């Protein structure tokens, strides 16, 4: 791994930009790129965890709602050939 005296290591940079994308995209317009980039790390991680929790709760509610409306499809078994 190559270290730079000034600047971020490539693997850290990738993680940072993934976090920026996640907050801007899944935060539904609540954050701009500049705001997220300048956030302290502990606040950025806090907001990422909040967005993650909200998405998990939304997915769980959707799954619960879908299971309420699930239609049981009849099952057919192979039996005798059709009559002619």
N, CA, C and O atoms as a CHARMM CRD file, in Angstrom:
* protein
*
  336
    1    1 UNK  N      0.82900  -1.16600   0.00000 PROA 1      0.00000
    2    1 UNK  CA     0.00000   0.00000   0.00000 PROA 1      0.00000
    3    1 UNK  C      0.88500   1.24400   0.00000 PROA 1      0.00000
    4    1 UNK  O      1.83600   1.34700   0.77500 PROA 1      0.00000
    5    2 UNK  N      0.56300   2.15800  -0.85700 PROA 2      0.00000
    6    2 UNK  CA     1.34800   3.37600  -0.96500 PROA 2      0.00000
    7    2 UNK  C      0.70500   4.47800  -0.13400 PROA 2      0.00000
    8    2 UNK  O     -0.49200   4.73300  -0.26400 PROA 2      0.00000
    9    3 UNK  N      1.47600   5.12400   0.70500 PROA 3      0.00000
   10    3 UNK  CA     0.94700   6.20200   1.53100 PROA 3      0.00000
   11    3 UNK  C      1.31800   7.54500   0.92400 PROA 3      0.00000
   12    3 UNK  O      2.39500   7.72600   0.35700 PROA 3      0.00000
   13    4 UNK  N      0.40100   8.46100   1.06100 PROA 4      0.00000
   14    4 UNK  CA     0.63000   9.81900   0.59500 PROA 4      0.00000
   15    4 UNK  C      0.71200  10.71300   1.82500 PROA 4      0.00000
   16    4 UNK  O     -0.09100  10.59400   2.75000 PROA 4      0.00000
   17    5 UNK  N      1.67800  11.59600   1.82100 PROA 5      0.00000
   18    5 UNK  CA     1.82400  12.47000   2.98200 PROA 5      0.00000
   19    5 UNK  C      0.60800  13.37100   3.11900 PROA 5      0.00000
   20    5 UNK  O      0.05800  13.52000   4.21100 PROA 5      0.00000
   21    6 UNK  N      0.19700  13.96000   2.03300 PROA 6      0.00000
   22    6 UNK  CA    -1.02200  14.76400   2.04000 PROA 6      0.00000
   23    6 UNK  C     -2.04400  14.07100   1.15500 PROA 6      0.00000
   24    6 UNK  O     -1.75100  13.73500   0.00800 PROA 6      0.00000
   25    7 UNK  N     -3.21200  13.86100   1.67300 PROA 7      0.00000
   26    7 UNK  CA    -4.25900  13.22000   0.89500 PROA 7      0.00000
   27    7 UNK  C     -4.66700  11.90200   1.50600 PROA 7      0.00000
   28    7 UNK  O     -4.08200  11.43900   2.48600 PROA 7      0.00000
   29    8 UNK  N     -5.66000  11.31900   0.92100 PROA 8      0.00000
   30    8 UNK  CA    -6.22000  10.07900   1.43600 PROA 8      0.00000
   31    8 UNK  C     -5.68100   8.88800   0.67100 PROA 8      0.00000
   32    8 UNK  O     -5.38100   8.98100  -0.51900 PROA 8      0.00000
   33    9 UNK  N     -5.56100   7.76200   1.37000 PROA 9      0.00000
   34    9 UNK  CA    -5.16000   6.51600   0.72000 PROA 9      0.00000
   35    9 UNK  C     -6.28400   6.09700  -0.22500 PROA 9      0.00000
   36    9 UNK  O     -7.44700   6.40100   0.03900 PROA 9      0.00000
   37   10 UNK  N     -5.96500   5.41100  -1.31200 PROA 10     0.00000
   38   10 UNK  CA    -6.99000   5.03300  -2.29700 PROA 10     0.00000
   39   10 UNK  C     -8.16100   4.23200  -1.71300 PROA 10     0.00000
   40   10 UNK  O     -9.31100   4.46400  -2.08700 PROA 10     0.00000
   41   11 UNK  N     -7.88200   3.28900  -0.79800 PROA 11     0.00000
   42   11 UNK  CA    -8.98300   2.50200  -0.23200 PROA 11     0.00000
   43   11 UNK  C     -9.88100   3.34500   0.67000 PROA 11     0.00000
   44   11 UNK  O    -11.08800   3.11300   0.72800 PROA 11     0.00000
   45   12 UNK  N     -9.30800   4.31200   1.37000 PROA 12     0.00000
   46   12 UNK  CA   -10.12100   5.20100   2.20100 PROA 12     0.00000
   47   12 UNK  C    -10.96500   6.10600   1.31600 PROA 12     0.00000
   48   12 UNK  O    -12.12800   6.37100   1.61900 PROA 12     0.00000
   49   13 UNK  N    -10.38900   6.57000   0.24200 PROA 13     0.00000
   50   13 UNK  CA   -11.09800   7.45200  -0.68500 PROA 13     0.00000
   51   13 UNK  C    -12.33200   6.76200  -1.27100 PROA 13     0.00000
   52   13 UNK  O    -13.39200   7.37600  -1.39300 PROA 13     0.00000
   53   14 UNK  N    -12.19100   5.48700  -1.63300 PROA 14     0.00000
   54   14 UNK  CA   -13.31100   4.72200  -2.16900 PROA 14     0.00000
   55   14 UNK  C    -14.43600   4.61700  -1.14000 PROA 14     0.00000
   56   14 UNK  O    -15.60200   4.83600  -1.46800 PROA 14     0.00000
   57   15 UNK  N    -14.08700   4.28400   0.09900 PROA 15     0.00000
   58   15 UNK  CA   -15.09300   4.18500   1.16200 PROA 15     0.00000
   59   15 UNK  C    -15.78100   5.51100   1.42200 PROA 15     0.00000
   60   15 UNK  O    -16.99200   5.55700   1.63800 PROA 15     0.00000
   61   16 UNK  N    -15.01200   6.58800   1.40300 PROA 16     0.00000
   62   16 UNK  CA   -15.56600   7.93000   1.60800 PROA 16     0.00000
   63   16 UNK  C    -16.58600   8.25300   0.52600 PROA 16     0.00000
   64   16 UNK  O    -17.67400   8.74600   0.82400 PROA 16     0.00000
   65   17 UNK  N    -16.24200   7.98000  -0.71600 PROA 17     0.00000
   66   17 UNK  CA   -17.14600   8.30700  -1.81800 PROA 17     0.00000
   67   17 UNK  C    -18.37200   7.37900  -1.84200 PROA 17     0.00000
   68   17 UNK  O    -19.43800   7.78700  -2.30500 PROA 17     0.00000
   69   18 UNK  N    -18.23700   6.15600  -1.35800 PROA 18     0.00000
   70   18 UNK  CA   -19.41000   5.28300  -1.22000 PROA 18     0.00000
   71   18 UNK  C    -20.36100   5.84800  -0.17100 PROA 18     0.00000
   72   18 UNK  O    -21.57800   5.82200  -0.35400 PROA 18     0.00000
   73   19 UNK  N    -19.80300   6.36100   0.93800 PROA 19     0.00000
   74   19 UNK  CA   -20.63300   6.96700   1.97400 PROA 19     0.00000
   75   19 UNK  C    -21.30400   8.23600   1.46500 PROA 19     0.00000
   76   19 UNK  O    -22.47800   8.47300   1.75200 PROA 19     0.00000
   77   20 UNK  N    -20.57900   9.04400   0.72100 PROA 20     0.00000
   78   20 UNK  CA   -21.15100  10.27200   0.15700 PROA 20     0.00000
   79   20 UNK  C    -22.29900   9.91900  -0.78100 PROA 20     0.00000
   80   20 UNK  O    -23.37100  10.52100  -0.70800 PROA 20     0.00000
   81   21 UNK  N    -22.08000   8.95300  -1.65400 PROA 21     0.00000
   82   21 UNK  CA   -23.13500   8.53400  -2.57700 PROA 21     0.00000
   83   21 UNK  C    -24.35400   8.03400  -1.81300 PROA 21     0.00000
   84   21 UNK  O    -25.48300   8.41600  -2.12200 PROA 21     0.00000
   85   22 UNK  N    -24.12800   7.18200  -0.81700 PROA 22     0.00000
   86   22 UNK  CA   -25.24700   6.61100  -0.06800 PROA 22     0.00000
   87   22 UNK  C    -26.08400   7.68500   0.60100 PROA 22     0.00000
   88   22 UNK  O    -27.31200   7.64500   0.53200 PROA 22     0.00000
   89   23 UNK  N    -25.43500   8.64500   1.24700 PROA 23     0.00000
   90   23 UNK  CA   -26.19800   9.69000   1.91900 PROA 23     0.00000
   91   23 UNK  C    -26.92000  10.59500   0.93400 PROA 23     0.00000
   92   23 UNK  O    -28.06000  10.99000   1.18000 PROA 23     0.00000
   93   24 UNK  N    -26.28300  10.92700  -0.16400 PROA 24     0.00000
   94   24 UNK  CA   -26.93100  11.80200  -1.14700 PROA 24     0.00000
   95   24 UNK  C    -28.06800  11.07400  -1.85700 PROA 24     0.00000
   96   24 UNK  O    -29.12900  11.66000  -2.07200 PROA 24     0.00000
   97   25 UNK  N    -27.87100   9.81800  -2.22300 PROA 25     0.00000
   98   25 UNK  CA   -28.86800   9.07500  -2.99300 PROA 25     0.00000
   99   25 UNK  C    -30.01500   8.59100  -2.10500 PROA 25     0.00000
  100   25 UNK  O    -31.18100   8.87100  -2.38400 PROA 25     0.00000
  101   26 UNK  N    -29.68200   7.86900  -1.04000 PROA 26     0.00000
  102   26 UNK  CA   -30.71600   7.29200  -0.19700 PROA 26     0.00000
  103   26 UNK  C    -31.27000   8.28800   0.80900 PROA 26     0.00000
  104   26 UNK  O    -32.32100   8.05000   1.40300 PROA 26     0.00000
  105   27 UNK  N    -30.57500   9.39800   1.00600 PROA 27     0.00000
  106   27 UNK  CA   -31.08400  10.45700   1.87200 PROA 27     0.00000
  107   27 UNK  C    -32.15700  11.28100   1.19700 PROA 27     0.00000
  108   27 UNK  O    -32.70600  12.20300   1.80000 PROA 27     0.00000
  109   28 UNK  N    -32.46300  10.95600  -0.05900 PROA 28     0.00000
  110   28 UNK  CA   -33.53700  11.56500  -0.84300 PROA 28     0.00000
  111   28 UNK  C    -33.48000  13.08800  -0.84600 PROA 28     0.00000
  112   28 UNK  O    -34.48100  13.75700  -0.59300 PROA 28     0.00000
  113   29 UNK  N    -32.31100  13.62000  -1.13100 PROA 29     0.00000
  114   29 UNK  CA   -32.18300  15.05800  -1.27300 PROA 29     0.00000
  115   29 UNK  C    -31.92900  15.80200   0.02600 PROA 29     0.00000
  116   29 UNK  O    -31.87100  17.03200   0.03100 PROA 29     0.00000
  117   30 UNK  N    -31.77900  15.08900   1.10800 PROA 30     0.00000
  118   30 UNK  CA   -31.54300  15.74000   2.39000 PROA 30     0.00000
  119   30 UNK  C    -30.12000  16.25900   2.54500 PROA 30     0.00000
  120   30 UNK  O    -29.84900  17.10200   3.40000 PROA 30     0.00000
  121   31 UNK  N    -29.21600  15.75500   1.71600 PROA 31     0.00000
  122   31 UNK  CA   -27.80800  16.14100   1.79300 PROA 31     0.00000
  123   31 UNK  C    -27.28000  16.48000   0.40900 PROA 31     0.00000
  124   31 UNK  O    -27.70800  15.90300  -0.59000 PROA 31     0.00000
  125   32 UNK  N    -26.35200  17.41600   0.36100 PROA 32     0.00000
  126   32 UNK  CA   -25.63400  17.68200  -0.87600 PROA 32     0.00000
  127   32 UNK  C    -24.25300  17.05400  -0.75900 PROA 32     0.00000
  128   32 UNK  O    -23.81300  16.69500   0.33300 PROA 32     0.00000
  129   33 UNK  N    -23.58200  16.92800  -1.88600 PROA 33     0.00000
  130   33 UNK  CA   -22.24700  16.33300  -1.89000 PROA 33     0.00000
  131   33 UNK  C    -21.30800  17.13400  -0.99400 PROA 33     0.00000
  132   33 UNK  O    -20.55900  16.55400  -0.20700 PROA 33     0.00000
  133   34 UNK  N    -21.34100  18.45400  -1.10500 PROA 34     0.00000
  134   34 UNK  CA   -20.44800  19.30600  -0.30600 PROA 34     0.00000
  135   34 UNK  C    -20.70600  19.15900   1.19200 PROA 34     0.00000
  136   34 UNK  O    -19.76800  19.13100   1.98900 PROA 34     0.00000
  137   35 UNK  N    -21.97900  19.06600   1.56800 PROA 35     0.00000
  138   35 UNK  CA   -22.31500  18.91900   2.98900 PROA 35     0.00000
  139   35 UNK  C    -21.77300  17.60900   3.53700 PROA 35     0.00000
  140   35 UNK  O    -21.16800  17.58200   4.60900 PROA 35     0.00000
  141   36 UNK  N    -21.98800  16.52700   2.80600 PROA 36     0.00000
  142   36 UNK  CA   -21.54200  15.21500   3.28600 PROA 36     0.00000
  143   36 UNK  C    -20.02400  15.15200   3.33100 PROA 36     0.00000
  144   36 UNK  O    -19.45500  14.60600   4.27600 PROA 36     0.00000
  145   37 UNK  N    -19.36400  15.70200   2.32400 PROA 37     0.00000
  146   37 UNK  CA   -17.89500  15.66500   2.26600 PROA 37     0.00000
  147   37 UNK  C    -17.27200  16.40000   3.44700 PROA 37     0.00000
  148   37 UNK  O    -16.23000  15.99200   3.95800 PROA 37     0.00000
  149   38 UNK  N    -17.91300  17.48300   3.87600 PROA 38     0.00000
  150   38 UNK  CA   -17.33100  18.28000   4.95600 PROA 38     0.00000
  151   38 UNK  C    -17.79700  17.84400   6.34600 PROA 38     0.00000
  152   38 UNK  O    -17.34300  18.39900   7.34700 PROA 38     0.00000
  153   39 UNK  N    -18.69300  16.86100   6.42400 PROA 39     0.00000
  154   39 UNK  CA   -19.13700  16.36800   7.72900 PROA 39     0.00000
  155   39 UNK  C    -17.99600  15.65700   8.45400 PROA 39     0.00000
  156   39 UNK  O    -17.18100  14.98700   7.82000 PROA 39     0.00000
  157   40 UNK  N    -17.93500  15.79900   9.76900 PROA 40     0.00000
  158   40 UNK  CA   -16.98800  14.97700  10.53200 PROA 40     0.00000
  159   40 UNK  C    -17.36700  13.50400  10.38700 PROA 40     0.00000
  160   40 UNK  O    -18.53700  13.17000  10.20600 PROA 40     0.00000
  161   41 UNK  N    -16.38500  12.64800  10.46600 PROA 41     0.00000
  162   41 UNK  CA   -16.59900  11.21600  10.23000 PROA 41     0.00000
  163   41 UNK  C    -17.68400  10.66200  11.15100 PROA 41     0.00000
  164   41 UNK  O    -18.55400   9.92200  10.69100 PROA 41     0.00000
  165   42 UNK  N    -17.65300  11.00200  12.43300 PROA 42     0.00000
  166   42 UNK  CA   -18.63800  10.42200  13.35200 PROA 42     0.00000
  167   42 UNK  C    -20.06200  10.85300  12.99800 PROA 42     0.00000
  168   42 UNK  O    -20.99000  10.06600  13.18500 PROA 42     0.00000
  169   43 UNK  N    -20.26700  12.05800  12.50100 PROA 43     0.00000
  170   43 UNK  CA   -21.60700  12.48900  12.08500 PROA 43     0.00000
  171   43 UNK  C    -22.02100  11.81800  10.78100 PROA 43     0.00000
  172   43 UNK  O    -23.17800  11.42900  10.62100 PROA 43     0.00000
  173   44 UNK  N    -21.08700  11.68200   9.85500 PROA 44     0.00000
  174   44 UNK  CA   -21.39700  11.01900   8.58600 PROA 44     0.00000
  175   44 UNK  C    -21.83500   9.57700   8.83400 PROA 44     0.00000
  176   44 UNK  O    -22.80300   9.10800   8.23600 PROA 44     0.00000
  177   45 UNK  N    -21.12700   8.88200   9.70800 PROA 45     0.00000
  178   45 UNK  CA   -21.48300   7.50300  10.03300 PROA 45     0.00000
  179   45 UNK  C    -22.82100   7.43600  10.75500 PROA 45     0.00000
  180   45 UNK  O    -23.60400   6.51500  10.52400 PROA 45     0.00000
  181   46 UNK  N    -23.09000   8.41000  11.63200 PROA 46     0.00000
  182   46 UNK  CA   -24.37600   8.46100  12.32900 PROA 46     0.00000
  183   46 UNK  C    -25.51600   8.56400  11.32000 PROA 46     0.00000
  184   46 UNK  O    -26.49000   7.81700  11.40500 PROA 46     0.00000
  185   47 UNK  N    -25.39800   9.49100  10.36300 PROA 47     0.00000
  186   47 UNK  CA   -26.45100   9.67300   9.37200 PROA 47     0.00000
  187   47 UNK  C    -26.59400   8.45500   8.45500 PROA 47     0.00000
  188   47 UNK  O    -27.70600   8.10700   8.05800 PROA 47     0.00000
  189   48 UNK  N    -25.49700   7.82000   8.12500 PROA 48     0.00000
  190   48 UNK  CA   -25.56400   6.60600   7.31300 PROA 48     0.00000
  191   48 UNK  C    -26.32600   5.52000   8.06100 PROA 48     0.00000
  192   48 UNK  O    -27.16000   4.83300   7.47000 PROA 48     0.00000
  193   49 UNK  N    -26.05500   5.35600   9.34200 PROA 49     0.00000
  194   49 UNK  CA   -26.76900   4.35800  10.13700 PROA 49     0.00000
  195   49 UNK  C    -28.25700   4.69500  10.24600 PROA 49     0.00000
  196   49 UNK  O    -29.09300   3.79200  10.23400 PROA 49     0.00000
  197   50 UNK  N    -28.59600   5.98200  10.35100 PROA 50     0.00000
  198   50 UNK  CA   -29.99900   6.38100  10.42100 PROA 50     0.00000
  199   50 UNK  C    -30.71700   6.06400   9.10900 PROA 50     0.00000
  200   50 UNK  O    -31.84000   5.56100   9.12100 PROA 50     0.00000
  201   51 UNK  N    -30.07500   6.35500   7.98800 PROA 51     0.00000
  202   51 UNK  CA   -30.67500   6.04900   6.68900 PROA 51     0.00000
  203   51 UNK  C    -30.84200   4.54000   6.54300 PROA 51     0.00000
  204   51 UNK  O    -31.86100   4.06900   6.03700 PROA 51     0.00000
  205   52 UNK  N    -29.84300   3.78800   6.98400 PROA 52     0.00000
  206   52 UNK  CA   -29.90900   2.32700   6.90300 PROA 52     0.00000
  207   52 UNK  C    -31.07100   1.78900   7.73600 PROA 52     0.00000
  208   52 UNK  O    -31.80900   0.91800   7.27400 PROA 52     0.00000
  209   53 UNK  N    -31.24400   2.29800   8.96200 PROA 53     0.00000
  210   53 UNK  CA   -32.35100   1.86400   9.81500 PROA 53     0.00000
  211   53 UNK  C    -33.69000   2.18300   9.16100 PROA 53     0.00000
  212   53 UNK  O    -34.59000   1.34300   9.14800 PROA 53     0.00000
  213   54 UNK  N    -33.82600   3.38600   8.62400 PROA 54     0.00000
  214   54 UNK  CA   -35.08000   3.78900   7.98700 PROA 54     0.00000
  215   54 UNK  C    -35.40100   2.89600   6.80200 PROA 54     0.00000
  216   54 UNK  O    -36.55700   2.51500   6.61200 PROA 54     0.00000
  217   55 UNK  N    -34.40100   2.55700   6.00300 PROA 55     0.00000
  218   55 UNK  CA   -34.62400   1.68700   4.84900 PROA 55     0.00000
  219   55 UNK  C    -35.00700   0.27500   5.29200 PROA 55     0.00000
  220   55 UNK  O    -35.87500  -0.34900   4.68100 PROA 55     0.00000
  221   56 UNK  N    -34.37200  -0.23200   6.34500 PROA 56     0.00000
  222   56 UNK  CA   -34.70600  -1.55900   6.84900 PROA 56     0.00000
  223   56 UNK  C    -36.14000  -1.59900   7.37300 PROA 56     0.00000
  224   56 UNK  O    -36.86400  -2.56400   7.12900 PROA 56     0.00000
  225   57 UNK  N    -36.55500  -0.54700   8.09800 PROA 57     0.00000
  226   57 UNK  CA   -37.92200  -0.48200   8.60300 PROA 57     0.00000
  227   57 UNK  C    -38.92800  -0.40700   7.45300 PROA 57     0.00000
  228   57 UNK  O    -39.97700  -1.05100   7.49700 PROA 57     0.00000
  229   58 UNK  N    -38.60500   0.37800   6.42900 PROA 58     0.00000
  230   58 UNK  CA   -39.48800   0.49500   5.26900 PROA 58     0.00000
  231   58 UNK  C    -39.61700  -0.85400   4.56900 PROA 58     0.00000
  232   58 UNK  O    -40.72400  -1.26600   4.22000 PROA 58     0.00000
  233   59 UNK  N    -38.49200  -1.54700   4.35900 PROA 59     0.00000
  234   59 UNK  CA   -38.52400  -2.86500   3.71600 PROA 59     0.00000
  235   59 UNK  C    -39.31800  -3.86900   4.53500 PROA 59     0.00000
  236   59 UNK  O    -40.06900  -4.67200   3.98200 PROA 59     0.00000
  237   60 UNK  N    -39.15200  -3.82500   5.85500 PROA 60     0.00000
  238   60 UNK  CA   -39.88100  -4.74500   6.72100 PROA 60     0.00000
  239   60 UNK  C    -41.38400  -4.46300   6.63800 PROA 60     0.00000
  240   60 UNK  O    -42.17900  -5.40000   6.57000 PROA 60     0.00000
  241   61 UNK  N    -41.78100  -3.20300   6.64300 PROA 61     0.00000
  242   61 UNK  CA   -43.19700  -2.84300   6.53400 PROA 61     0.00000
  243   61 UNK  C    -43.76400  -3.28600   5.18900 PROA 61     0.00000
  244   61 UNK  O    -44.89300  -3.77300   5.12200 PROA 61     0.00000
  245   62 UNK  N    -42.99200  -3.12100   4.12300 PROA 62     0.00000
  246   62 UNK  CA   -43.44400  -3.55500   2.80000 PROA 62     0.00000
  247   62 UNK  C    -43.60900  -5.06800   2.74000 PROA 62     0.00000
  248   62 UNK  O    -44.57600  -5.56300   2.16100 PROA 62     0.00000
  249   63 UNK  N    -42.67500  -5.80400   3.33200 PROA 63     0.00000
  250   63 UNK  CA   -42.76800  -7.26400   3.34700 PROA 63     0.00000
  251   63 UNK  C    -43.99700  -7.71100   4.13800 PROA 63     0.00000
  252   63 UNK  O    -44.69800  -8.63800   3.73100 PROA 63     0.00000
  253   64 UNK  N    -44.25500  -7.05200   5.26500 PROA 64     0.00000
  254   64 UNK  CA   -45.42700  -7.38500   6.07500 PROA 64     0.00000
  255   64 UNK  C    -46.70300  -7.12000   5.28800 PROA 64     0.00000
  256   64 UNK  O    -47.62500  -7.93500   5.29600 PROA 64     0.00000
  257   65 UNK  N    -46.75300  -5.99300   4.61700 PROA 65     0.00000
  258   65 UNK  CA   -47.92800  -5.63900   3.81900 PROA 65     0.00000
  259   65 UNK  C    -48.12200  -6.62200   2.66400 PROA 65     0.00000
  260   65 UNK  O    -49.25000  -7.01800   2.37200 PROA 65     0.00000
  261   66 UNK  N    -47.03700  -7.01500   2.01000 PROA 66     0.00000
  262   66 UNK  CA   -47.13700  -7.96900   0.90400 PROA 66     0.00000
  263   66 UNK  C    -47.62000  -9.33500   1.39200 PROA 66     0.00000
  264   66 UNK  O    -48.39900 -10.00300   0.71300 PROA 66     0.00000
  265   67 UNK  N    -47.15400  -9.74500   2.57300 PROA 67     0.00000
  266   67 UNK  CA   -47.57000 -11.05500   3.08300 PROA 67     0.00000
  267   67 UNK  C    -49.05200 -11.06100   3.45100 PROA 67     0.00000
  268   67 UNK  O    -49.68800 -12.11400   3.41000 PROA 67     0.00000
  269   68 UNK  N    -49.61400  -9.90500   3.80900 PROA 68     0.00000
  270   68 UNK  CA   -51.04500  -9.82100   4.11100 PROA 68     0.00000
  271   68 UNK  C    -51.88600 -10.04000   2.85200 PROA 68     0.00000
  272   68 UNK  O    -52.97300 -10.61600   2.91400 PROA 68     0.00000
  273   69 UNK  N    -51.38300  -9.58500   1.73500 PROA 69     0.00000
  274   69 UNK  CA   -52.13400  -9.63900   0.49000 PROA 69     0.00000
  275   69 UNK  C    -51.71800 -10.78700  -0.42100 PROA 69     0.00000
  276   69 UNK  O    -52.12300 -10.85000  -1.58200 PROA 69     0.00000
  277   70 UNK  N    -50.92900 -11.67000   0.10200 PROA 70     0.00000
  278   70 UNK  CA   -50.43200 -12.77900  -0.70700 PROA 70     0.00000
  279   70 UNK  C    -51.57900 -13.72800  -1.03100 PROA 70     0.00000
  280   70 UNK  O    -52.35100 -14.10700  -0.15100 PROA 70     0.00000
  281   71 UNK  N    -51.68100 -14.10000  -2.28300 PROA 71     0.00000
  282   71 UNK  CA   -52.72700 -15.01800  -2.72800 PROA 71     0.00000
  283   71 UNK  C    -52.12700 -16.41300  -2.79100 PROA 71     0.00000
  284   71 UNK  O    -51.06600 -16.63200  -3.37600 PROA 71     0.00000
  285   72 UNK  N    -52.82800 -17.33800  -2.18000 PROA 72     0.00000
  286   72 UNK  CA   -52.36600 -18.72400  -2.23500 PROA 72     0.00000
  287   72 UNK  C    -52.78200 -19.31900  -3.57400 PROA 72     0.00000
  288   72 UNK  O    -53.96900 -19.41300  -3.88300 PROA 72     0.00000
  289   73 UNK  N    -51.82600 -19.70400  -4.33200 PROA 73     0.00000
  290   73 UNK  CA   -52.08200 -20.29300  -5.64000 PROA 73     0.00000
  291   73 UNK  C    -52.33000 -21.78300  -5.45800 PROA 73     0.00000
  292   73 UNK  O    -51.63900 -22.43500  -4.67600 PROA 73     0.00000
  293   74 UNK  N    -53.31100 -22.32800  -6.17300 PROA 74     0.00000
  294   74 UNK  CA   -53.55800 -23.76800  -6.05900 PROA 74     0.00000
  295   74 UNK  C    -52.39300 -24.55500  -6.64800 PROA 74     0.00000
  296   74 UNK  O    -51.74000 -24.11400  -7.59400 PROA 74     0.00000
  297   75 UNK  N    -52.15500 -25.69100  -6.08900 PROA 75     0.00000
  298   75 UNK  CA   -51.09600 -26.55400  -6.61600 PROA 75     0.00000
  299   75 UNK  C    -51.73800 -27.68100  -7.40600 PROA 75     0.00000
  300   75 UNK  O    -52.76800 -28.22900  -7.01200 PROA 75     0.00000
  301   76 UNK  N    -51.13800 -28.00200  -8.48000 PROA 76     0.00000
  302   76 UNK  CA   -51.64100 -29.06100  -9.34000 PROA 76     0.00000
  303   76 UNK  C    -50.62200 -30.18100  -9.36200 PROA 76     0.00000
  304   76 UNK  O    -49.41300 -29.95400  -9.41800 PROA 76     0.00000
  305   77 UNK  N    -51.13800 -31.38000  -9.31700 PROA 77     0.00000
  306   77 UNK  CA   -50.23400 -32.52200  -9.38100 PROA 77     0.00000
  307   77 UNK  C    -50.47000 -33.25700 -10.68500 PROA 77     0.00000
  308   77 UNK  O    -51.54300 -33.17900 -11.28400 PROA 77     0.00000
  309   78 UNK  N    -49.45600 -33.96300 -11.10100 PROA 78     0.00000
  310   78 UNK  CA   -49.59800 -34.76200 -12.31700 PROA 78     0.00000
  311   78 UNK  C    -50.47400 -35.96600 -11.97800 PROA 78     0.00000
  312   78 UNK  O    -50.18100 -36.73800 -11.06500 PROA 78     0.00000
  313   79 UNK  N    -51.51200 -36.09400 -12.70900 PROA 79     0.00000
  314   79 UNK  CA   -52.38700 -37.24900 -12.51800 PROA 79     0.00000
  315   79 UNK  C    -52.58200 -37.91700 -13.87300 PROA 79     0.00000
  316   79 UNK  O    -51.67900 -37.93700 -14.70900 PROA 79     0.00000
  317   80 UNK  N    -53.73600 -38.44300 -14.06500 PROA 80     0.00000
  318   80 UNK  CA   -53.99300 -39.13900 -15.33400 PROA 80     0.00000
  319   80 UNK  C    -54.05900 -38.15600 -16.47900 PROA 80     0.00000
  320   80 UNK  O    -54.34200 -36.97700 -16.26600 PROA 80     0.00000
  321   81 UNK  N    -53.80300 -38.62200 -17.69800 PROA 81     0.00000
  322   81 UNK  CA   -53.86700 -37.74400 -18.85500 PROA 81     0.00000
  323   81 UNK  C    -55.30100 -37.24400 -19.07800 PROA 81     0.00000
  324   81 UNK  O    -56.25600 -37.89600 -18.65700 PROA 81     0.00000
  325   82 UNK  N    -55.45000 -36.10800 -19.72800 PROA 82     0.00000
  326   82 UNK  CA   -56.80500 -35.58600 -19.94200 PROA 82     0.00000
  327   82 UNK  C    -57.62200 -36.49900 -20.83700 PROA 82     0.00000
  328   82 UNK  O    -57.07600 -37.19700 -21.69100 PROA 82     0.00000
  329   83 UNK  N    -58.92800 -36.49300 -20.63900 PROA 83     0.00000
  330   83 UNK  CA   -59.83000 -37.32900 -21.44500 PROA 83     0.00000
  331   83 UNK  C    -60.09500 -36.66200 -22.76600 PROA 83     0.00000
  332   83 UNK  O    -60.13400 -35.43600 -22.87000 PROA 83     0.00000
  333   84 UNK  N    -60.27800 -37.49600 -23.78500 PROA 84     0.00000
  334   84 UNK  CA   -60.56900 -36.96200 -25.12000 PROA 84     0.00000
  335   84 UNK  C    -61.95700 -37.24000 -25.50300 PROA 84     0.00000
  336   84 UNK  O    -62.38300 -36.86500 -26.59600 PROA 84     0.00000
